[in-house]
């Protein structure tokens, strides 16, 4: 089951390091500031905790804009599914 909701940025753990394109982040910041976030990021919810593996540029853009929340597509998962994402 997938649901879309606003999640506080500080509740999303990003366990895999990513190197974002600064120009893409800057462009997304301008777009989000003007028209809002159009596409949710994807997160896994495991035992009440959120883990983000995609949407890195949108995440950084929202963070840089000082947003407290981000629109996310949330999928409940088991610890074993999380482990597969970390492998």
C-alpha positions in Angstrom: 0.0 0.0 0.0 1.3 3.4 -1.0 0.2 6.7 0.3 1.2 10.3 -0.4 1.8 12.6 2.5 3.9 15.5 3.8 6.7 14.3 6.0 9.0 16.4 8.1 12.4 16.5 6.4 14.2 15.9 9.7 12.4 12.5 10.1 13.8 11.1 6.8 17.0 9.2 7.0 19.1 9.1 3.9 21.4 6.1 4.5 23.2 6.2 1.2 25.5 9.2 0.3 24.6 11.0 -2.9 26.4 13.6 -4.9 23.8 16.0 -6.3 24.2 18.3 -9.3 24.2 21.8 -7.9 22.6 23.3 -11.0 19.8 20.8 -10.9 19.2 21.6 -7.2 19.2 25.3 -8.0 16.7 24.8 -10.8 14.4 22.7 -8.6 14.7 25.4 -5.8 13.4 28.0 -8.3 10.6 25.7 -9.5 9.5 24.6 -6.0 9.6 28.3 -4.8 7.4 29.3 -7.7 4.9 26.5 -8.1 5.5 24.1 -5.2 6.8 20.5 -5.3 5.1 18.7 -8.1 6.5 15.2 -7.8 6.7 13.4 -4.4 9.9 11.7 -3.4 9.8 7.9 -2.6 10.4 6.8 1.0 10.1 3.5 2.8 8.5 3.4 6.2 10.0 0.7 8.4 8.9 0.4 12.0 7.7 4.0 12.0 10.9 5.4 10.6 11.3 6.9 7.1 14.1 6.1 4.7 14.7 8.0 1.5 16.6 6.5 -1.4 15.4 8.6 -4.3 14.4 12.2 -4.9 17.8 13.4 -3.7 17.7 16.6 -5.7 14.2 17.4 -4.6 15.1 16.6 -1.0 18.1 19.0 -1.1 16.1 21.7 -2.9 13.4 21.6 -0.2 16.0 21.6 2.6 17.9 24.5 1.0 14.6 26.5 0.8 14.1 26.0 4.5 11.0 23.8 4.0 10.0 21.8 7.1 8.2 19.1 5.2 8.4 17.3 1.8 5.7 15.6 -0.2 6.5 11.9 -0.2 5.1 8.7 -1.6 5.3 6.4 1.4 5.5 2.6 1.1 5.5 0.5 4.2 8.2 -2.1 4.2 9.8 -4.7 6.5 13.3 -4.6 7.9 14.4 -7.2 5.4 13.3 -5.0 2.5 15.2 -2.1 4.0 18.3 -4.3 4.2 18.0 -5.1 0.5 18.0 -1.4 -0.3 21.2 -1.0 1.8 23.1 -3.9 0.1 
